[in-house]
Amino acid sequence: MNLDYKKLLEWLEGRDLSVQCFADVLRLSGIKGASRARLNQAFQDRDPLPLADDVAAEVQKVWDILGEIETAAGMLQISLRDAEHTHLLVSLWRRGFVFVSQATEK
């Protein structure tokens, strides 16, 4: 699995989402082997230690879902800084709930 760790870290930083919070979301999603410490090892510029392929694939899935939720939210701002709420969004999305933003004019 070729997870782009640099791009993921930039994505997290761009949303003010800490590595700890993202690791908590992954833990709440039942993904083992993606603790904050392990993610930080994978994010290192020098001698990074990538996640196991199966773990990286699950991390990619959660990252993709969060991107899809952001796209569906459109102009609405969604805070991803609370692990439990973010995990709830991911869980609802996986169950088929769709979040839609609609701009209206007055």
Secondary structure as UniProt FT lines:
FT   HELIX           5..14
FT   TURN            15..16
FT   HELIX           19..28
FT   TURN            29..30
FT   HELIX           36..43
FT   HELIX           53..73
FT   TURN            74..75
FT   HELIX           83..94
FT   TURN            95..96
//
